[in-house]
Structures are given as C-alpha cells and as structure tokens.
Amino acid sequence: MAKSLDQVKASLKLKTSAREGVLSLRVGKRKVVLPFEVRMLESDNYVFVHIPPAAEVMKTSDFTIVTDAAEATTAANEFKKSRRRKRGANKSAAEMPDELKAALEKVPAGFKLTYGPDGTPRLAKKRVRRSKK
C-alpha cells in the first residue's frame, strides 16, 4: 500500500531520538543555542529534520524539500539501519605454511603445544574432562 507524505514523516518521527542543543543561531559575535528538541536522520542522499511542530524530508544535494510521496518512501528506506552484522573486510581462513603444518602433525595424540614460564615451547598433556553425572 502506498503511503502518503504525512504518513512517511510520521513514521520517521518514531525512528528518531530527540537531541537538545543542536540548533544554534549566531547573533553578532555570540552563538545562541535555541531551546528546541530536534529530531534528525541522515543518509547519503536525504536528511529528515523534525522541529516541533514541523517535519520535512530534504535532499542533501541542494537541500530542497521532498514533495513526492514515492521519493519520501525511497528516503525512508535509505534511513533504515541494517540488522545484519557487518563482516570484517577479510575474514577468510588464514593460510598455514607447510612447515608449520608438518610440525603440528608431529605432536603426539593426547598432548598439546604450550609455552613454559620462560617462553620456550613444550609439550603438555591434554586435560581429559568427564561429565558430572
């Protein structure tokens, strides 16, 4: 179902959180912070600003107000945050050199490779854990 422009603005108001001290005005050499609670969302192409009692969706390229409901819906979709976790840039499996692989294969069963107090590598027996039944 197509949403009207007012419905899109109302839904965007609910997605924002209020910030105080965002609006400021320069009077002569003084900077005065206006006592308004501003709600704002921004993406690459659009900005949503809510200053009670008005709310507008604007394009960031020339800060013109969006008047088309379809374009406002497009802007609302850009403001959505993805719930997926972002993966690291390079999460591929690390490659193990052949020399290291051959050395680790020589570790006997039931033992593991550890480091002693002085930092030298040594073999230690693995712990055998039993269930508490």
Residue frames as a rotation matrix with the C-alpha (Angstrom) as fourth column:
MET 1
0.583 0.812 0.000 0.00
0.812 -0.583 0.000 0.00
0.000 0.000 -1.000 0.00
ALA 2
-0.191 -0.646 0.740 1.35
0.598 -0.674 -0.434 3.41
0.779 0.360 0.514 -0.95
LYS 3
-0.027 0.098 -0.995 1.96
0.946 -0.320 -0.057 5.79
-0.324 -0.942 -0.084 1.92
SER 4
0.815 0.271 0.512 1.22
0.417 -0.888 -0.195 9.47
0.402 0.373 -0.836 1.83
LEU 5
-0.057 -0.881 0.470 3.91
0.131 -0.473 -0.871 12.04
0.990 0.012 0.142 2.55
ASP 6
0.141 0.176 0.974 2.46
-0.849 -0.484 0.210 12.73
0.509 -0.857 0.082 6.01
GLN 7
0.974 0.219 0.063 2.48
-0.222 0.856 0.467 9.03
0.049 -0.469 0.882 6.89
VAL 8
0.448 -0.885 -0.125 6.14
0.564 0.389 -0.728 8.74
0.694 0.255 0.674 5.90
LYS 9
-0.207 -0.513 0.833 7.03
-0.310 -0.773 -0.553 11.76
0.928 -0.373 0.001 8.04
ALA 10
0.510 0.487 0.709 5.08
-0.821 0.029 0.571 10.37
0.257 -0.873 0.414 11.00
SER 11
0.961 -0.188 -0.204 6.87
0.217 0.967 0.130 7.02
0.173 -0.169 0.970 10.76
LEU 12
0.119 -0.976 0.184 10.25
0.440 -0.114 -0.891 8.74
0.890 0.187 0.415 10.54
LYS 13
0.144 -0.004 0.990 9.48
-0.685 -0.722 0.096 10.76
0.714 -0.692 -0.107 13.71
LEU 14
0.901 0.290 0.324 9.18
-0.435 0.596 0.675 7.49
0.002 -0.749 0.663 15.63
LYS 15
0.742 -0.658 -0.131 12.58
0.564 0.717 -0.410 6.27
0.363 0.231 0.903 14.43
THR 16
-0.009 -0.776 0.631 14.48
0.102 -0.628 -0.772 9.27
0.995 0.057 0.085 15.74
SER 17
0.182 0.015 -0.983 15.59
0.980 0.073 0.183 10.32
0.074 -0.997 -0.002 19.18
ALA 18
0.924 0.278 0.264 15.45
0.261 -0.961 0.095 13.85
0.280 -0.019 -0.960 20.50
ARG 19
-0.135 -0.977 -0.163 18.64
0.960 -0.088 -0.264 15.92
0.244 -0.192 0.951 20.75
GLU 20
0.848 0.371 -0.379 18.93
0.475 -0.850 0.228 19.17
-0.237 -0.373 -0.897 22.60
GLY 21
0.371 -0.712 -0.596 21.25
-0.114 -0.672 0.732 21.98
-0.922 -0.204 -0.330 21.68
VAL 22
-0.106 -0.395 0.912 21.51
0.832 0.467 0.299 21.07
-0.545 0.791 0.279 18.01
LEU 23
0.454 0.344 0.822 20.02
0.771 -0.614 -0.169 24.29
0.446 0.711 -0.543 16.65
SER 24
-0.098 -0.508 -0.856 22.13
0.761 -0.593 0.265 27.37
-0.642 -0.625 0.445 17.11
LEU 25
0.745 0.361 0.561 21.93
0.622 -0.680 -0.388 30.93
0.242 0.638 -0.731 15.89
ARG 26
-0.370 -0.908 -0.199 24.75
0.928 -0.370 -0.038 33.42
-0.039 -0.199 0.979 15.53
VAL 27
0.803 0.582 0.123 23.78
0.571 -0.813 0.119 36.91
0.169 -0.025 -0.985 16.71
GLY 28
0.775 -0.621 0.118 26.66
-0.623 -0.782 -0.025 39.27
0.108 -0.054 -0.993 16.06
LYS 29
-0.249 -0.930 -0.272 29.63
-0.733 0.364 -0.574 37.52
0.633 0.057 -0.772 17.62
ARG 30
-0.457 0.149 0.877 27.58
-0.758 0.451 -0.471 35.44
-0.466 -0.880 -0.093 20.05
LYS 31
-0.684 0.294 -0.668 26.35
-0.245 0.770 0.589 31.95
0.687 0.567 -0.454 19.39
VAL 32
-0.376 0.672 0.638 22.94
-0.893 -0.079 -0.443 31.26
-0.247 -0.736 0.630 20.92
VAL 33
-0.984 0.116 -0.132 21.66
0.085 0.971 0.222 27.70
0.154 0.208 -0.966 21.30
LEU 34
-0.379 0.920 0.097 17.93
-0.765 -0.371 0.526 27.58
0.520 0.125 0.845 20.61
PRO 35
-0.678 0.107 0.727 15.79
-0.588 0.515 -0.624 25.64
-0.442 -0.850 -0.286 23.12
PHE 36
0.377 0.785 -0.492 14.24
-0.926 0.340 -0.166 23.16
0.037 0.517 0.855 20.68
GLU 37
-0.050 -0.316 0.947 14.34
-0.244 0.924 0.296 19.39
-0.969 -0.216 -0.123 20.72
VAL 38
0.103 -0.010 -0.995 15.45
-0.989 -0.108 -0.101 18.48
-0.107 0.994 -0.021 17.23
ARG 39
0.342 0.002 0.940 14.99
-0.019 1.000 0.005 15.01
-0.939 -0.020 0.342 15.77
MET 40
0.328 -0.339 -0.882 17.17
-0.907 -0.375 -0.194 14.19
-0.265 0.863 -0.430 12.80
LEU 41
0.476 -0.257 0.841 18.06
0.293 0.948 0.124 11.29
-0.829 0.187 0.527 10.50
GLU 42
0.349 -0.383 -0.855 20.59
-0.812 -0.580 -0.072 11.44
-0.468 0.719 -0.513 7.72
SER 43
0.552 -0.257 0.793 21.71
0.470 0.882 -0.041 9.26
-0.689 0.395 0.607 4.85
ASP 44
-0.502 -0.829 0.247 23.86
0.662 -0.184 0.727 9.86
-0.557 0.528 0.641 1.79
ASN 45
-0.717 0.235 0.656 21.07
0.555 -0.377 0.741 11.43
0.422 0.896 0.140 -0.27
TYR 46
0.186 0.907 0.378 18.43
0.224 -0.414 0.883 12.60
0.957 -0.080 -0.280 2.21
VAL 47
-0.947 -0.318 -0.029 18.01
0.112 -0.244 -0.963 14.35
0.300 -0.916 0.267 5.58
PHE 48
0.136 0.984 -0.118 14.93
0.558 0.022 0.829 14.16
0.818 -0.179 -0.546 7.81
VAL 49
-0.915 -0.385 0.118 14.54
0.151 -0.599 -0.786 17.02
0.373 -0.702 0.607 10.29
HIS 50
0.167 0.969 -0.185 11.74
0.663 0.028 0.748 17.33
0.730 -0.247 -0.637 12.86
ILE 51
-0.963 -0.270 0.017 11.46
0.182 -0.693 -0.698 20.57
0.200 -0.669 0.716 14.80
PRO 52
-0.314 0.927 -0.204 8.10
0.923 0.248 -0.295 20.67
-0.223 -0.281 -0.933 16.58
PRO 53
0.134 0.804 0.579 5.57
-0.280 0.591 -0.757 21.26
-0.951 -0.061 0.304 15.04
ALA 54
0.675 0.113 -0.729 7.09
-0.729 -0.050 -0.683 20.81
-0.114 0.992 0.049 11.55
ALA 55
0.085 -0.655 0.751 8.90
-0.015 0.752 0.658 17.89
-0.996 -0.067 0.054 9.92
GLU 56
0.714 0.105 -0.693 10.48
-0.659 -0.236 -0.714 17.69
-0.238 0.966 -0.099 6.48
VAL 57
0.415 -0.618 0.667 12.46
0.558 0.752 0.350 15.32
-0.718 0.227 0.658 4.30
MET 58
0.715 -0.239 -0.658 15.13
-0.525 -0.804 -0.279 17.10
-0.462 0.545 -0.700 2.23
LYS 59
0.838 -0.535 0.105 17.64
0.444 0.557 -0.703 16.16
0.318 0.635 0.704 -0.43
THR 60
0.499 -0.716 -0.488 21.23
0.462 -0.256 0.849 16.68
-0.733 -0.650 0.203 0.67
SER 61
-0.158 -0.608 0.778 22.41
0.987 -0.069 0.147 17.72
-0.036 0.791 0.611 -2.79
ASP 62
-0.615 -0.044 0.787 20.61
0.309 -0.932 0.189 21.09
0.726 0.359 0.587 -2.77
PHE 63
-0.896 0.281 -0.345 18.52
0.342 -0.062 -0.938 20.98
-0.285 -0.958 -0.041 0.46
THR 64
-0.598 0.797 -0.090 15.20
-0.654 -0.419 0.630 21.11
0.464 0.436 0.771 -1.36
ILE 65
-0.400 0.558 0.727 12.11
-0.660 0.375 -0.651 19.72
-0.636 -0.740 0.218 0.36
VAL 66
-0.995 0.102 -0.001 10.82
0.081 0.795 0.601 16.40
0.062 0.598 -0.799 -0.96
THR 67
-0.452 0.891 -0.044 7.17
-0.807 -0.429 -0.406 16.77
-0.381 -0.148 0.913 -2.03
ASP 68
-0.002 0.412 -0.911 6.65
-0.739 0.613 0.278 13.44
0.673 0.674 0.303 -3.80
ALA 69
0.585 0.327 0.742 5.38
-0.780 0.476 0.406 10.56
-0.221 -0.816 0.534 -1.63
ALA 70
0.958 -0.256 -0.127 7.28
0.183 0.890 -0.418 7.95
0.220 0.377 0.899 -3.65
GLU 71
0.144 -0.955 0.260 10.55
0.011 -0.261 -0.965 9.82
0.990 0.142 -0.027 -3.21
ALA 72
0.070 -0.047 0.996 9.84
-0.939 -0.340 0.050 10.21
0.337 -0.939 -0.068 0.52
THR 73
0.915 0.269 0.300 9.34
-0.350 0.899 0.264 6.45
-0.199 -0.347 0.917 0.75
THR 74
0.633 -0.767 -0.107 12.68
0.335 0.397 -0.854 5.96
0.698 0.505 0.508 -1.02
ALA 75
-0.094 -0.654 0.751 14.28
-0.511 -0.616 -0.600 8.29
0.855 -0.440 -0.276 1.53
ALA 76
0.461 0.341 0.819 12.68
-0.887 0.213 0.410 6.37
-0.035 -0.916 0.401 4.43
ASN 77
0.987 -0.135 -0.082 14.13
0.121 0.980 -0.156 3.14
0.101 0.144 0.984 3.06
GLU 78
0.236 -0.956 0.176 17.59
0.140 -0.146 -0.979 4.74
0.962 0.256 0.100 2.98
PHE 79
0.001 -0.197 0.980 17.26
-0.843 -0.528 -0.105 5.68
0.538 -0.826 -0.166 6.66
LYS 80
0.923 0.384 0.011 16.66
-0.335 0.792 0.510 2.06
0.187 -0.475 0.860 7.69
LYS 81
-0.050 -0.947 0.319 19.53
-0.991 0.086 0.100 0.52
-0.123 -0.311 -0.943 9.57
SER 82
0.130 0.016 -0.991 20.52
-0.457 0.888 -0.046 -2.97
0.880 0.459 0.123 8.67
ARG 83
0.701 0.155 0.696 20.15
-0.707 0.280 0.649 -5.50
-0.094 -0.947 0.306 11.46
ARG 84
0.868 -0.453 -0.201 22.74
0.345 0.844 -0.411 -7.76
0.356 0.288 0.889 9.91
ARG 85
0.601 -0.758 -0.254 26.16
0.074 -0.264 0.962 -7.75
-0.796 -0.597 -0.102 11.40
LYS 86
0.799 -0.403 -0.447 28.77
-0.584 -0.340 -0.737 -6.42
0.146 0.850 -0.507 9.11
ARG 87
0.833 -0.550 0.062 31.52
0.532 0.826 0.188 -8.84
-0.155 -0.124 0.980 8.39
GLY 88
0.279 -0.839 -0.467 35.12
-0.027 -0.493 0.870 -7.87
-0.960 -0.230 -0.160 8.52
ALA 89
0.421 -0.150 -0.894 36.87
-0.849 -0.412 -0.331 -6.95
-0.319 0.899 -0.301 5.32
ASN 90
-0.089 -0.540 -0.837 39.00
-0.705 0.628 -0.330 -10.10
0.704 0.560 -0.437 5.26
LYS 91
0.192 0.246 0.950 37.51
-0.904 0.420 0.073 -12.94
-0.381 -0.873 0.303 7.29
SER 92
0.619 -0.006 -0.785 38.87
-0.497 0.771 -0.398 -15.67
0.608 0.637 0.474 5.05
ALA 93
0.963 -0.266 -0.044 40.70
0.221 0.682 0.697 -18.56
-0.156 -0.681 0.716 6.68
ALA 94
0.464 -0.873 -0.152 44.33
-0.792 -0.486 0.369 -17.88
-0.396 -0.051 -0.917 7.39
GLU 95
0.752 -0.280 -0.596 46.75
-0.270 0.694 -0.667 -19.90
0.601 0.663 0.446 5.33
MET 96
0.760 -0.504 0.411 49.08
-0.312 0.272 0.910 -22.13
-0.571 -0.820 0.050 7.27
PRO 97
0.121 -0.794 -0.596 52.60
-0.988 -0.039 -0.149 -22.63
0.095 0.607 -0.789 5.92
ASP 98
0.613 0.103 -0.783 53.54
-0.292 0.951 -0.104 -26.21
0.734 0.292 0.613 5.04
GLU 99
-0.463 -0.863 -0.202 56.43
-0.050 0.253 -0.966 -26.23
0.885 -0.437 -0.160 7.54
LEU 100
-0.647 0.292 0.705 54.11
-0.761 -0.304 -0.573 -25.31
0.047 -0.907 0.419 10.42
LYS 101
0.471 0.865 -0.172 51.51
-0.863 0.492 0.112 -27.87
0.182 0.096 0.979 9.34
ALA 102
0.303 -0.446 -0.842 54.16
-0.070 0.871 -0.486 -30.59
0.950 0.207 0.233 9.24
ALA 103
-0.758 -0.618 0.209 55.47
-0.212 -0.070 -0.975 -29.59
0.617 -0.783 -0.078 12.70
LEU 104
-0.328 0.710 0.623 51.97
-0.941 -0.187 -0.282 -29.65
-0.084 -0.679 0.729 14.25
GLU 105
0.579 0.521 -0.627 51.30
-0.613 0.785 0.087 -33.10
0.538 0.334 0.774 12.81
LYS 106
-0.215 -0.776 -0.593 54.31
-0.002 0.607 -0.795 -34.40
0.977 -0.170 -0.132 14.80
VAL 107
-0.515 0.123 0.848 52.64
-0.838 -0.283 -0.467 -33.52
0.182 -0.951 0.248 18.12
PRO 108
-0.934 0.114 -0.338 51.60
0.127 0.992 -0.016 -36.89
0.333 -0.058 -0.941 19.66
ALA 109
-0.022 1.000 0.001 47.97
0.064 0.000 0.998 -37.68
0.998 0.022 -0.064 20.42
GLY 110
0.585 0.336 -0.738 46.87
0.724 0.193 0.662 -36.62
0.365 -0.922 -0.130 23.93
PHE 111
-0.230 -0.715 -0.661 49.39
0.833 -0.496 0.246 -33.76
-0.504 -0.493 0.709 24.07
LYS 112
0.838 0.418 0.350 49.27
0.537 -0.741 -0.403 -30.09
0.091 0.526 -0.846 23.16
LEU 113
-0.184 -0.912 0.366 51.87
0.791 -0.358 -0.496 -27.45
0.583 0.199 0.788 22.42
THR 114
0.880 0.422 -0.217 52.25
0.464 -0.667 0.584 -24.87
0.101 -0.614 -0.782 25.22
TYR 115
0.194 -0.819 0.539 54.81
-0.036 -0.555 -0.831 -22.33
0.980 0.142 -0.137 26.40
GLY 116
0.068 -0.288 -0.955 56.79
0.921 0.385 -0.050 -22.62
0.383 -0.877 0.292 29.61
PRO 117
0.694 0.215 -0.687 57.34
0.592 -0.713 0.376 -19.81
-0.409 -0.668 -0.622 32.17
ASP 118
-0.171 -0.843 -0.510 60.48
0.166 -0.535 0.829 -18.69
-0.971 0.057 0.231 30.36
GLY 119
0.275 0.400 -0.874 58.72
-0.700 -0.540 -0.467 -18.65
-0.659 0.740 0.132 26.95
THR 120
-0.774 -0.568 -0.280 60.12
-0.610 0.550 0.570 -21.84
-0.170 0.612 -0.772 25.50
PRO 121
0.171 0.875 -0.453 57.67
-0.906 0.321 0.277 -24.15
0.388 0.363 0.847 23.71
ARG 122
-0.853 -0.384 0.353 56.98
-0.499 0.796 -0.342 -27.53
-0.150 -0.468 -0.871 25.33
LEU 123
-0.404 0.723 -0.561 54.55
-0.126 0.563 0.817 -30.43
0.906 0.400 -0.137 25.17
ALA 124
-0.763 0.261 0.591 51.90
-0.620 -0.038 -0.784 -30.78
-0.182 -0.965 0.191 27.87
LYS 125
-0.864 0.496 0.088 49.28
0.502 0.862 0.067 -33.46
-0.042 0.102 -0.994 28.45
LYS 126
-0.553 0.763 0.334 45.75
-0.279 -0.547 0.789 -32.52
0.785 0.343 0.516 27.41
ARG 127
-0.736 0.408 0.540 43.10
-0.588 0.009 -0.809 -32.36
-0.335 -0.913 0.233 30.11
VAL 128
-0.763 0.579 -0.288 40.51
0.269 0.689 0.673 -35.10
0.588 0.436 -0.681 29.97
ARG 129
-0.724 0.581 0.371 37.16
-0.688 -0.576 -0.441 -33.68
-0.042 -0.575 0.817 31.05
ARG 130
-0.840 0.495 -0.221 34.46
0.468 0.868 0.163 -36.00
0.272 0.034 -0.962 32.21
SER 131
-0.211 0.861 0.463 30.78
-0.148 -0.496 0.855 -35.22
0.966 0.112 0.232 32.54
LYS 132
-0.888 -0.034 0.458 29.32
-0.453 -0.095 -0.886 -34.61
0.074 -0.995 0.069 36.01
LYS 133
-0.073 0.901 -0.427 26.67
-0.502 0.337 0.797 -37.33
0.862 0.272 0.428 36.09
